[in-house]
Amino acid sequence: MQSNFQRKDSKSNAHAGKLFELQILDFFNETYNLELIENIKVPVGISTQTERKLKAFDLGKVGEVVVECKSHKWTETENAPSAKMATWNEAMFYFHLVPVGYRKIFVVEKSLNSKRNITLAKYYLNTHGHLIPDDVEIWEFCSIEMNGNRIK
């Protein structure tokens, strides 16, 4: 049996991700009146010797908020999706590089592992919490119920 690594009931992983982003956009704009837009670009960089480069975030508000959205779930066998965790770590690195003064929000699909009785976001906090900058908010969003909550 060959796997194409596409999410069930979706045209593609990219399509599923884009739909999730739009749900998050509506949720934060309608619930918290954040006035977010898609594809905000923010200058990031480590060195003070070189010019900062623009990094595109999924959502944001210029000068105020950046948001990254991940619609990742546990694997079908309820294992941690290790390659996806690497992209979460990369997002944390970019959040670290965002200029001071921005609100930083990381929103992930609420995905419960029934064997471990833990969501993927809480698992990430437990196993990779040392990589999460102090000022990054972690949110879980349930696309079925269309609601979210901050867990860090």
Secondary structure, DSSP 4 states (H G I P E B T S, - for coil): -----PPTTSS-HHHHHHHHHHHHHHHHHHHH----EEEEEEEE-S-SSS--EEEEEEEEETTTEEEEEE-----TTS---HHHHHHHHHHHHHHHHSPTT-EEEEEEE--EETTTTEEHHHHHHHHHGGGS-TTEEEEEEETTTTEEEE--
